[in-house]
Amino acid sequence: MSLPKKPTATRHVATKSLIKGLMLLVFCCVAGAGWAAQVAGTITQLSGPLLAKKADGAVRVLSLRSEVESGDTLMTEKNTYALVKFVDNSEITLKPGTTFKVENFAFDAGKPDGDQASFSLVKGGLRSVTGLLGKRNKEKFSMKTPSATIGIRGTTFIADVVEPSAEEVAVAVATREAYLMASTASLDALAAPLKPLMLAQGPTPPPTSGGALPAGLYVNVLDGMINVSNPAGALNFSAGQFGYTRNNVMPPVMVPNNPGIKFAPPPAFSSNTTTSASGANAPKPAAVDCEVR
């Protein structure tokens, strides 16, 4: 009768590998759960369809009380206004036809060093109301747009990104062609001296009230101060002032009057703060999120 064989070194190695694999799996699950639990804010007012593209590419239809996470891209439909209340009590109200991304949002009341609020307004418009993060760490707030980046000094402001019309696109193409032709002509020693850069980048007058707004970034400060900057320059805007930035190679300019910025959410949105305060202990309605893949 033969005796049982002792475990071999190979079996010991396989067992250790299995244990390490299980520990790694548990770690990944815990880390994933922790990431999923990180919530930037909540939808507290909504007047129509609102979509959220998640970091993993999934698209969800959000409703009242739906949670918004860092990395989400929010898209409002034609007639939709949506108010996002962030965990630091800041608020961002999106107007119809807006695409807005929460690039990176982190807030812990007891850890101000970890504050981060980075947003991107791709198109459309919004109203931003500063919360605790913006008041204690103004430099940690930034809102990128195609024309410039907005920084705050503790404030409430409106930002509107107007996309180029078909006519403006045609003009831009013609301008580009003119620039190329001027550049080619300037290589001819017998030709009259030309300044192609001036031809291609002539001065653009700031927008005025009435008619369609030229493409670019428009801002209106309601309270406090903001700083608008891009590679071409920077400018501060105070309460009651309007600003315009055509693109990221032309500096921001002051506009004397409202050029035609429209922001008119439903009346219920204005009473959101009061409603939230009076109903702080009221039960939350169940959020209904629909995921589209």
Phi and psi restraints in degrees (value plus and minus 20) as a CYANA .aco file:
   2 SER   PHI    -105.5   -65.5
   2 SER   PSI     127.8   167.8
   3 LEU   PHI    -100.2   -60.2
   3 LEU   PSI     131.7   171.7
   4 PRO   PHI     -80.0   -40.0
   4 PRO   PSI     121.6   161.6
   5 LYS   PHI     -97.7   -57.7
   5 LYS   PSI     123.1   163.1
   6 LYS   PHI     -95.0   -55.0
   6 LYS   PSI     129.7   169.7
   7 PRO   PHI     -77.1   -37.1
   7 PRO   PSI     116.6   156.6
   8 THR   PHI    -106.2   -66.2
   8 THR   PSI     147.6   187.6
   9 ALA   PHI     -82.7   -42.7
   9 ALA   PSI     -52.4   -12.4
  10 THR   PHI     -83.4   -43.4
  10 THR   PSI     -60.9   -20.9
  11 ARG   PHI     -87.1   -47.1
  11 ARG   PSI     -56.3   -16.3
  12 HIS   PHI     -82.8   -42.8
  12 HIS   PSI     -63.6   -23.6
  13 VAL   PHI     -83.4   -43.4
  13 VAL   PSI     -62.3   -22.3
  14 ALA   PHI     -84.1   -44.1
  14 ALA   PSI     -60.5   -20.5
  15 THR   PHI     -84.4   -44.4
  15 THR   PSI     -64.4   -24.4
  16 LYS   PHI     -82.6   -42.6
  16 LYS   PSI     -60.0   -20.0
  17 SER   PHI     -84.5   -44.5
  17 SER   PSI     -59.3   -19.3
  18 LEU   PHI     -84.7   -44.7
  18 LEU   PSI     -62.5   -22.5
  19 ILE   PHI     -83.6   -43.6
  19 ILE   PSI     -64.9   -24.9
  20 LYS   PHI     -81.5   -41.5
  20 LYS   PSI     -59.3   -19.3
  21 GLY   PHI     -84.8   -44.8
  21 GLY   PSI     -61.4   -21.4
  22 LEU   PHI     -86.0   -46.0
  22 LEU   PSI     -59.5   -19.5
  23 MET   PHI     -84.6   -44.6
  23 MET   PSI     -59.8   -19.8
  24 LEU   PHI     -85.4   -45.4
  24 LEU   PSI     -59.6   -19.6
  25 LEU   PHI     -83.4   -43.4
  25 LEU   PSI     -64.4   -24.4
  26 VAL   PHI     -82.6   -42.6
  26 VAL   PSI     -62.0   -22.0
  27 PHE   PHI     -81.4   -41.4
  27 PHE   PSI     -64.1   -24.1
  28 CYS   PHI     -84.7   -44.7
  28 CYS   PSI     -59.3   -19.3
  29 CYS   PHI     -85.1   -45.1
  29 CYS   PSI     -63.3   -23.3
  30 VAL   PHI     -84.9   -44.9
  30 VAL   PSI     -63.5   -23.5
  31 ALA   PHI     -83.8   -43.8
  31 ALA   PSI     -61.4   -21.4
  32 GLY   PHI     -85.1   -45.1
  32 GLY   PSI     -59.8   -19.8
  33 ALA   PHI     -85.3   -45.3
  33 ALA   PSI     -58.7   -18.7
  34 GLY   PHI     -85.1   -45.1
  34 GLY   PSI     -60.6   -20.6
  35 TRP   PHI     -85.7   -45.7
  35 TRP   PSI     -63.2   -23.2
  36 ALA   PHI     -83.8   -43.8
  36 ALA   PSI     -47.4    -7.4
  37 ALA   PHI    -100.7   -60.7
  37 ALA   PSI     -30.3     9.7
  38 GLN   PHI     -97.0   -57.0
  38 GLN   PSI      89.0   129.0
  39 VAL   PHI    -130.5   -90.5
  39 VAL   PSI     111.8   151.8
  40 ALA   PHI    -107.8   -67.8
  40 ALA   PSI     -57.8   -17.8
  41 GLY   PHI    -189.0  -149.0
  41 GLY   PSI    -191.9  -151.9
  42 THR   PHI    -158.4  -118.4
  42 THR   PSI     125.2   165.2
  43 ILE   PHI     -97.0   -57.0
  43 ILE   PSI      94.7   134.7
  44 THR   PHI    -127.9   -87.9
  44 THR   PSI     -36.5     3.5
  45 GLN   PHI    -163.4  -123.4
  45 GLN   PSI     121.3   161.3
  46 LEU   PHI    -175.3  -135.3
  46 LEU   PSI     112.6   152.6
  47 SER   PHI    -135.3   -95.3
  47 SER   PSI     -15.6    24.4
  48 GLY   PHI    -198.2  -158.2
  48 GLY   PSI    -186.6  -146.6
  49 PRO   PHI     -84.3   -44.3
  49 PRO   PSI     117.6   157.6
  50 LEU   PHI    -157.3  -117.3
  50 LEU   PSI     105.8   145.8
  51 LEU   PHI    -127.7   -87.7
  51 LEU   PSI     130.0   170.0
  52 ALA   PHI    -151.8  -111.8
  52 ALA   PSI     100.2   140.2
  53 LYS   PHI    -112.3   -72.3
  53 LYS   PSI      98.9   138.9
  54 LYS   PHI     -99.9   -59.9
  54 LYS   PSI     148.9   188.9
  55 ALA   PHI     -82.3   -42.3
  55 ALA   PSI     -47.3    -7.3
  56 ASP   PHI    -108.2   -68.2
  56 ASP   PSI     -16.4    23.6
  57 GLY   PHI      77.3   117.3
  57 GLY   PSI     -34.1     5.9
  58 ALA   PHI     -88.8   -48.8
  58 ALA   PSI     126.7   166.7
  59 VAL   PHI    -135.5   -95.5
  59 VAL   PSI     111.2   151.2
  60 ARG   PHI    -144.1  -104.1
  60 ARG   PSI     127.8   167.8
  61 VAL   PHI    -112.1   -72.1
  61 VAL   PSI      98.2   138.2
  62 LEU   PHI    -112.5   -72.5
  62 LEU   PSI     136.5   176.5
  63 SER   PHI    -152.2  -112.2
  63 SER   PSI    -198.6  -158.6
  64 LEU   PHI     -78.2   -38.2
  64 LEU   PSI     113.5   153.5
  65 ARG   PHI      58.6    98.6
  65 ARG   PSI     -16.1    23.9
  66 SER   PHI     -86.9   -46.9
  66 SER   PSI     127.6   167.6
  67 GLU   PHI    -110.3   -70.3
  67 GLU   PSI     125.0   165.0
  68 VAL   PHI    -133.7   -93.7
  68 VAL   PSI     109.1   149.1
  69 GLU   PHI    -128.5   -88.5
  69 GLU   PSI     139.1   179.1
  70 SER   PHI     -80.2   -40.2
  70 SER   PSI     110.0   150.0
  71 GLY   PHI      82.6   122.6
  71 GLY   PSI     -31.8     8.2
  72 ASP   PHI     -93.9   -53.9
  72 ASP   PSI     123.7   163.7
  73 THR   PHI    -131.6   -91.6
  73 THR   PSI      98.3   138.3
  74 LEU   PHI    -117.2   -77.2
  74 LEU   PSI     118.9   158.9
  75 MET   PHI    -153.9  -113.9
  75 MET   PSI      96.9   136.9
  76 THR   PHI    -111.5   -71.5
  76 THR   PSI     127.1   167.1
  77 GLU   PHI    -103.3   -63.3
  77 GLU   PSI    -195.1  -155.1
  78 LYS   PHI     -74.9   -34.9
  78 LYS   PSI     -61.1   -21.1
  79 ASN   PHI    -135.4   -95.4
  79 ASN   PSI       1.9    41.9
  80 THR   PHI    -120.1   -80.1
  80 THR   PSI     107.6   147.6
  81 TYR   PHI    -128.5   -88.5
  81 TYR   PSI     120.5   160.5
  82 ALA   PHI    -159.8  -119.8
  82 ALA   PSI     112.8   152.8
  83 LEU   PHI    -130.9   -90.9
  83 LEU   PSI     102.8   142.8
  84 VAL   PHI    -125.7   -85.7
  84 VAL   PSI     101.6   141.6
  85 LYS   PHI    -122.5   -82.5
  85 LYS   PSI      96.9   136.9
  86 PHE   PHI    -104.7   -64.7
  86 PHE   PSI     145.5   185.5
  87 VAL   PHI     -87.9   -47.9
  87 VAL   PSI     -34.4     5.6
  88 ASP   PHI    -115.0   -75.0
  88 ASP   PSI      -9.9    30.1
  89 ASN   PHI      57.3    97.3
  89 ASN   PSI     -10.8    29.2
  90 SER   PHI     -97.2   -57.2
  90 SER   PSI     139.5   179.5
  91 GLU   PHI    -154.1  -114.1
  91 GLU   PSI     121.3   161.3
  92 ILE   PHI    -152.1  -112.1
  92 ILE   PSI     101.5   141.5
  93 THR   PHI    -126.3   -86.3
  93 THR   PSI     102.4   142.4
  94 LEU   PHI    -114.9   -74.9
  94 LEU   PSI     118.0   158.0
  95 LYS   PHI    -111.5   -71.5
  95 LYS   PSI     150.7   190.7
  96 PRO   PHI     -79.7   -39.7
  96 PRO   PSI     126.6   166.6
  97 GLY   PHI      51.0    91.0
  97 GLY   PSI      11.0    51.0
  98 THR   PHI    -127.7   -87.7
  98 THR   PSI     121.9   161.9
  99 THR   PHI    -139.4   -99.4
  99 THR   PSI     100.0   140.0
 100 PHE   PHI    -158.1  -118.1
 100 PHE   PSI     109.5   149.5
 101 LYS   PHI    -134.6   -94.6
 101 LYS   PSI     113.7   153.7
 102 VAL   PHI    -107.3   -67.3
 102 VAL   PSI      71.4   111.4
 103 GLU   PHI     -81.6   -41.6
 103 GLU   PSI     -72.4   -32.4
 104 ASN   PHI    -178.6  -138.6
 104 ASN   PSI      97.3   137.3
 105 PHE   PHI    -150.9  -110.9
 105 PHE   PSI     103.0   143.0
 106 ALA   PHI    -160.8  -120.8
 106 ALA   PSI     110.0   150.0
 107 PHE   PHI    -170.3  -130.3
 107 PHE   PSI     110.6   150.6
 108 ASP   PHI    -157.7  -117.7
 108 ASP   PSI      99.1   139.1
 109 ALA   PHI     -73.7   -33.7
 109 ALA   PSI     -51.9   -11.9
 110 GLY   PHI    -114.6   -74.6
 110 GLY   PSI     -20.7    19.3
 111 LYS   PHI    -153.5  -113.5
 111 LYS   PSI      55.3    95.3
 112 PRO   PHI     -82.2   -42.2
 112 PRO   PSI     -44.5    -4.5
 113 ASP   PHI     -85.2   -45.2
 113 ASP   PSI     -41.8    -1.8
 114 GLY   PHI    -113.9   -73.9
 114 GLY   PSI     -14.6    25.4
 115 ASP   PHI     -80.5   -40.5
 115 ASP   PSI     119.9   159.9
 116 GLN   PHI    -179.0  -139.0
 116 GLN   PSI     108.1   148.1
 117 ALA   PHI    -159.9  -119.9
 117 ALA   PSI      76.4   116.4
 118 SER   PHI    -140.5  -100.5
 118 SER   PSI     100.2   140.2
 119 PHE   PHI    -144.2  -104.2
 119 PHE   PSI     146.3   186.3
 120 SER   PHI    -160.4  -120.4
 120 SER   PSI      99.6   139.6
 121 LEU   PHI    -118.1   -78.1
 121 LEU   PSI      81.9   121.9
 122 VAL   PHI     -96.3   -56.3
 122 VAL   PSI     -65.6   -25.6
 123 LYS   PHI    -179.3  -139.3
 123 LYS   PSI     143.8   183.8
 124 GLY   PHI      68.1   108.1
 124 GLY   PSI    -175.5  -135.5
 125 GLY   PHI    -166.9  -126.9
 125 GLY   PSI     147.1   187.1
 126 LEU   PHI    -177.7  -137.7
 126 LEU   PSI     146.0   186.0
 127 ARG   PHI    -141.0  -101.0
 127 ARG   PSI     109.9   149.9
 128 SER   PHI    -136.1   -96.1
 128 SER   PSI     110.9   150.9
 129 VAL   PHI    -138.2   -98.2
 129 VAL   PSI     102.5   142.5
 130 THR   PHI     -85.7   -45.7
 130 THR   PSI     122.1   162.1
 131 GLY   PHI    -131.7   -91.7
 131 GLY   PSI    -177.4  -137.4
 132 LEU   PHI     -84.1   -44.1
 132 LEU   PSI     -59.5   -19.5
 133 LEU   PHI     -79.6   -39.6
 133 LEU   PSI     -67.5   -27.5
 134 GLY   PHI     -88.1   -48.1
 134 GLY   PSI     -45.1    -5.1
 135 LYS   PHI    -100.3   -60.3
 135 LYS   PSI     -54.8   -14.8
 136 ARG   PHI    -117.2   -77.2
 136 ARG   PSI     -40.1    -0.1
 137 ASN   PHI    -161.0  -121.0
 137 ASN   PSI      49.2    89.2
 138 LYS   PHI     -78.0   -38.0
 138 LYS   PSI     -55.8   -15.8
 139 GLU   PHI     -90.4   -50.4
 139 GLU   PSI     -32.1     7.9
 140 LYS   PHI    -108.0   -68.0
 140 LYS   PSI     -21.5    18.5
 141 PHE   PHI    -121.6   -81.6
 141 PHE   PSI     113.0   153.0
 142 SER   PHI    -170.8  -130.8
 142 SER   PSI     120.4   160.4
 143 MET   PHI    -146.7  -106.7
 143 MET   PSI      91.4   131.4
 144 LYS   PHI    -105.1   -65.1
 144 LYS   PSI     124.7   164.7
 145 THR   PHI    -156.4  -116.4
 145 THR   PSI     148.5   188.5
 146 PRO   PHI     -80.7   -40.7
 146 PRO   PSI     -44.4    -4.4
 147 SER   PHI    -119.4   -79.4
 147 SER   PSI     -52.1   -12.1
 148 ALA   PHI    -186.7  -146.7
 148 ALA   PSI     152.0   192.0
 149 THR   PHI    -130.5   -90.5
 149 THR   PSI     116.5   156.5
 150 ILE   PHI    -123.8   -83.8
 150 ILE   PSI     108.2   148.2
 151 GLY   PHI    -134.8   -94.8
 151 GLY   PSI     136.5   176.5
 152 ILE   PHI    -134.5   -94.5
 152 ILE   PSI     141.9   181.9
 153 ARG   PHI    -149.0  -109.0
 153 ARG   PSI      13.7    53.7
 154 GLY   PHI      63.2   103.2
 154 GLY   PSI      73.1   113.1
 155 THR   PHI    -183.1  -143.1
 155 THR   PSI     152.7   192.7
 156 THR   PHI    -145.5  -105.5
 156 THR   PSI     106.6   146.6
 157 PHE   PHI    -166.3  -126.3
 157 PHE   PSI     141.9   181.9
 158 ILE   PHI    -135.2   -95.2
 158 ILE   PSI     115.1   155.1
 159 ALA   PHI    -146.8  -106.8
 159 ALA   PSI     118.7   158.7
 160 ASP   PHI    -158.6  -118.6
 160 ASP   PSI     103.5   143.5
 161 VAL   PHI    -124.1   -84.1
 161 VAL   PSI      93.9   133.9
 162 VAL   PHI    -117.7   -77.7
 162 VAL   PSI     103.7   143.7
 163 GLU   PHI    -100.8   -60.8
 163 GLU   PSI     133.2   173.2
 164 PRO   PHI     -83.4   -43.4
 164 PRO   PSI     120.7   160.7
 165 SER   PHI     -99.0   -59.0
 165 SER   PSI     151.0   191.0
 166 ALA   PHI     -80.6   -40.6
 166 ALA   PSI     -57.0   -17.0
 167 GLU   PHI     -85.7   -45.7
 167 GLU   PSI     -62.0   -22.0
 168 GLU   PHI     -86.2   -46.2
 168 GLU   PSI     -56.4   -16.4
 169 VAL   PHI     -83.5   -43.5
 169 VAL   PSI     -62.3   -22.3
 170 ALA   PHI     -83.2   -43.2
 170 ALA   PSI     -60.8   -20.8
 171 VAL   PHI     -84.0   -44.0
 171 VAL   PSI     -61.1   -21.1
 172 ALA   PHI     -82.8   -42.8
 172 ALA   PSI     -60.7   -20.7
 173 VAL   PHI     -84.8   -44.8
 173 VAL   PSI     -63.2   -23.2
 174 ALA   PHI     -84.2   -44.2
 174 ALA   PSI     -58.8   -18.8
 175 THR   PHI     -84.4   -44.4
 175 THR   PSI     -60.7   -20.7
 176 ARG   PHI     -82.6   -42.6
 176 ARG   PSI     -63.5   -23.5
 177 GLU   PHI     -84.5   -44.5
 177 GLU   PSI     -59.2   -19.2
 178 ALA   PHI     -83.7   -43.7
 178 ALA   PSI     -58.6   -18.6
 179 TYR   PHI     -83.3   -43.3
 179 TYR   PSI     -64.7   -24.7
 180 LEU   PHI     -84.0   -44.0
 180 LEU   PSI     -60.8   -20.8
 181 MET   PHI     -85.0   -45.0
 181 MET   PSI     -62.2   -22.2
 182 ALA   PHI     -85.5   -45.5
 182 ALA   PSI     -58.1   -18.1
 183 SER   PHI     -84.9   -44.9
 183 SER   PSI     -60.0   -20.0
 184 THR   PHI     -87.5   -47.5
 184 THR   PSI     -61.9   -21.9
 185 ALA   PHI     -84.3   -44.3
 185 ALA   PSI     -54.5   -14.5
 186 SER   PHI     -88.4   -48.4
 186 SER   PSI     -33.7     6.3
 187 LEU   PHI     -99.2   -59.2
 187 LEU   PSI     -35.2     4.8
 188 ASP   PHI    -101.7   -61.7
 188 ASP   PSI      99.1   139.1
 189 ALA   PHI     -83.9   -43.9
 189 ALA   PSI     -46.7    -6.7
 190 LEU   PHI    -107.8   -67.8
 190 LEU   PSI     -30.5     9.5
 191 ALA   PHI     -98.4   -58.4
 191 ALA   PSI     135.2   175.2
 192 ALA   PHI     -85.4   -45.4
 192 ALA   PSI     123.1   163.1
 193 PRO   PHI     -81.9   -41.9
 193 PRO   PSI     111.6   151.6
 194 LEU   PHI    -139.8   -99.8
 194 LEU   PSI     140.6   180.6
 195 LYS   PHI    -143.5  -103.5
 195 LYS   PSI      62.1   102.1
 196 PRO   PHI     -79.2   -39.2
 196 PRO   PSI     -54.4   -14.4
 197 LEU   PHI     -84.8   -44.8
 197 LEU   PSI     -58.4   -18.4
 198 MET   PHI     -88.0   -48.0
 198 MET   PSI     -56.1   -16.1
 199 LEU   PHI     -86.4   -46.4
 199 LEU   PSI     -61.1   -21.1
 200 ALA   PHI    -100.9   -60.9
 200 ALA   PSI     -45.9    -5.9
 201 GLN   PHI    -146.5  -106.5
 201 GLN   PSI      32.5    72.5
 202 GLY   PHI     -86.2   -46.2
 202 GLY   PSI     143.2   183.2
 203 PRO   PHI     -83.4   -43.4
 203 PRO   PSI     120.8   160.8
 204 THR   PHI    -132.4   -92.4
 204 THR   PSI      98.5   138.5
 205 PRO   PHI     -86.3   -46.3
 205 PRO   PSI     123.6   163.6
 206 PRO   PHI     -84.0   -44.0
 206 PRO   PSI     135.6   175.6
 207 PRO   PHI     -87.6   -47.6
 207 PRO   PSI     134.3   174.3
 208 THR   PHI    -146.4  -106.4
 208 THR   PSI     143.1   183.1
 209 SER   PHI     -83.4   -43.4
 209 SER   PSI     124.5   164.5
 210 GLY   PHI      76.5   116.5
 210 GLY   PSI     119.8   159.8
 211 GLY   PHI      57.9    97.9
 211 GLY   PSI     159.9   199.9
 212 ALA   PHI     -92.2   -52.2
 212 ALA   PSI     121.3   161.3
 213 LEU   PHI     -99.0   -59.0
 213 LEU   PSI     115.6   155.6
 214 PRO   PHI     -82.2   -42.2
 214 PRO   PSI     136.2   176.2
 215 ALA   PHI     -83.8   -43.8
 215 ALA   PSI     130.1   170.1
 216 GLY   PHI     123.0   163.0
 216 GLY   PSI    -193.6  -153.6
 217 LEU   PHI    -120.6   -80.6
 217 LEU   PSI     110.2   150.2
 218 TYR   PHI    -137.2   -97.2
 218 TYR   PSI     119.2   159.2
 219 VAL   PHI    -152.5  -112.5
 219 VAL   PSI     130.8   170.8
 220 ASN   PHI    -161.5  -121.5
 220 ASN   PSI      97.0   137.0
 221 VAL   PHI    -111.5   -71.5
 221 VAL   PSI     102.6   142.6
 222 LEU   PHI    -112.7   -72.7
 222 LEU   PSI     -50.2   -10.2
 223 ASP   PHI    -178.3  -138.3
 223 ASP   PSI     122.0   162.0
 224 GLY   PHI      60.2   100.2
 224 GLY   PSI    -161.7  -121.7
 225 MET   PHI    -171.5  -131.5
 225 MET   PSI     128.5   168.5
 226 ILE   PHI    -148.9  -108.9
 226 ILE   PSI     141.5   181.5
 227 ASN   PHI    -142.2  -102.2
 227 ASN   PSI     106.0   146.0
 228 VAL   PHI    -130.6   -90.6
 228 VAL   PSI     105.8   145.8
 229 SER   PHI    -162.0  -122.0
 229 SER   PSI     130.7   170.7
 230 ASN   PHI    -174.1  -134.1
 230 ASN   PSI     159.5   199.5
 231 PRO   PHI     -78.2   -38.2
 231 PRO   PSI     -39.5     0.5
 232 ALA   PHI    -108.9   -68.9
 232 ALA   PSI     -35.2     4.8
 233 GLY   PHI     141.2   181.2
 233 GLY   PSI    -198.6  -158.6
 234 ALA   PHI    -166.2  -126.2
 234 ALA   PSI     131.6   171.6
 235 LEU   PHI    -173.6  -133.6
 235 LEU   PSI     119.5   159.5
 236 ASN   PHI    -112.3   -72.3
 236 ASN   PSI     123.3   163.3
 237 PHE   PHI    -146.8  -106.8
 237 PHE   PSI     110.9   150.9
 238 SER   PHI    -123.5   -83.5
 238 SER   PSI     156.3   196.3
 239 ALA   PHI     -75.3   -35.3
 239 ALA   PSI     112.1   152.1
 240 GLY   PHI      70.3   110.3
 240 GLY   PSI     -24.5    15.5
 241 GLN   PHI    -120.1   -80.1
 241 GLN   PSI     133.8   173.8
 242 PHE   PHI    -138.8   -98.8
 242 PHE   PSI     127.9   167.9
 243 GLY   PHI    -159.4  -119.4
 243 GLY   PSI     140.7   180.7
 244 TYR   PHI    -164.0  -124.0
 244 TYR   PSI     115.9   155.9
 245 THR   PHI    -151.4  -111.4
 245 THR   PSI      95.4   135.4
 246 ARG   PHI     -86.9   -46.9
 246 ARG   PSI     -68.9   -28.9
 247 ASN   PHI    -179.4  -139.4
 247 ASN   PSI    -195.6  -155.6
 248 ASN   PHI    -103.4   -63.4
 248 ASN   PSI     -15.0    25.0
 249 VAL   PHI    -136.0   -96.0
 249 VAL   PSI     -12.6    27.4
 250 MET   PHI    -146.5  -106.5
 250 MET   PSI     117.4   157.4
 251 PRO   PHI     -92.3   -52.3
 251 PRO   PSI     137.9   177.9
 252 PRO   PHI     -84.7   -44.7
 252 PRO   PSI     128.0   168.0
 253 VAL   PHI    -152.1  -112.1
 253 VAL   PSI     135.6   175.6
 254 MET   PHI    -103.0   -63.0
 254 MET   PSI     120.1   160.1
 255 VAL   PHI    -135.3   -95.3
 255 VAL   PSI     106.4   146.4
 256 PRO   PHI     -83.0   -43.0
 256 PRO   PSI     -54.9   -14.9
 257 ASN   PHI    -151.7  -111.7
 257 ASN   PSI     150.3   190.3
 258 ASN   PHI     -81.5   -41.5
 258 ASN   PSI      96.4   136.4
 259 PRO   PHI     -94.3   -54.3
 259 PRO   PSI     -27.1    12.9
 260 GLY   PHI     107.8   147.8
 260 GLY   PSI       3.6    43.6
 261 ILE   PHI     -89.8   -49.8
 261 ILE   PSI     106.1   146.1
 262 LYS   PHI    -136.2   -96.2
 262 LYS   PSI     105.2   145.2
 263 PHE   PHI    -167.3  -127.3
 263 PHE   PSI      81.8   121.8
 264 ALA   PHI    -156.2  -116.2
 264 ALA   PSI      56.0    96.0
 265 PRO   PHI     -89.1   -49.1
 265 PRO   PSI     141.8   181.8
 266 PRO   PHI     -76.4   -36.4
 266 PRO   PSI     131.2   171.2
 267 PRO   PHI     -73.4   -33.4
 267 PRO   PSI     -52.2   -12.2
 268 ALA   PHI     -80.9   -40.9
 268 ALA   PSI     -48.2    -8.2
 269 PHE   PHI     -86.0   -46.0
 269 PHE   PSI     -53.6   -13.6
 270 SER   PHI     -89.0   -49.0
 270 SER   PSI     -47.1    -7.1
 271 SER   PHI    -116.7   -76.7
 271 SER   PSI      -6.1    33.9
 272 ASN   PHI     -80.0   -40.0
 272 ASN   PSI     -63.2   -23.2
 273 THR   PHI     -82.6   -42.6
 273 THR   PSI     -63.7   -23.7
 274 THR   PHI     -84.8   -44.8
 274 THR   PSI     -63.4   -23.4
 275 THR   PHI     -81.8   -41.8
 275 THR   PSI     -62.0   -22.0
 276 SER   PHI     -85.4   -45.4
 276 SER   PSI     -58.6   -18.6
 277 ALA   PHI     -88.5   -48.5
 277 ALA   PSI     -63.2   -23.2
 278 SER   PHI     -93.9   -53.9
 278 SER   PSI     -43.6    -3.6
 279 GLY   PHI    -130.2   -90.2
 279 GLY   PSI       8.7    48.7
 280 ALA   PHI     -81.8   -41.8
 280 ALA   PSI     -52.9   -12.9
 281 ASN   PHI    -119.5   -79.5
 281 ASN   PSI     -16.2    23.8
 282 ALA   PHI     -94.7   -54.7
 282 ALA   PSI     128.5   168.5
 283 PRO   PHI     -86.3   -46.3
 283 PRO   PSI     123.1   163.1
 284 LYS   PHI    -103.0   -63.0
 284 LYS   PSI     115.6   155.6
 285 PRO   PHI     -88.6   -48.6
 285 PRO   PSI     130.5   170.5
 286 ALA   PHI     -86.4   -46.4
 286 ALA   PSI     113.8   153.8
 287 ALA   PHI    -100.5   -60.5
 287 ALA   PSI     116.5   156.5
 288 VAL   PHI    -137.8   -97.8
 288 VAL   PSI      83.2   123.2
 289 ASP   PHI    -124.8   -84.8
 289 ASP   PSI     114.2   154.2
 290 CYS   PHI    -133.8   -93.8
 290 CYS   PSI     103.6   143.6
 291 GLU   PHI    -117.0   -77.0
 291 GLU   PSI     111.7   151.7
 292 VAL   PHI    -135.2   -95.2
 292 VAL   PSI     106.0   146.0
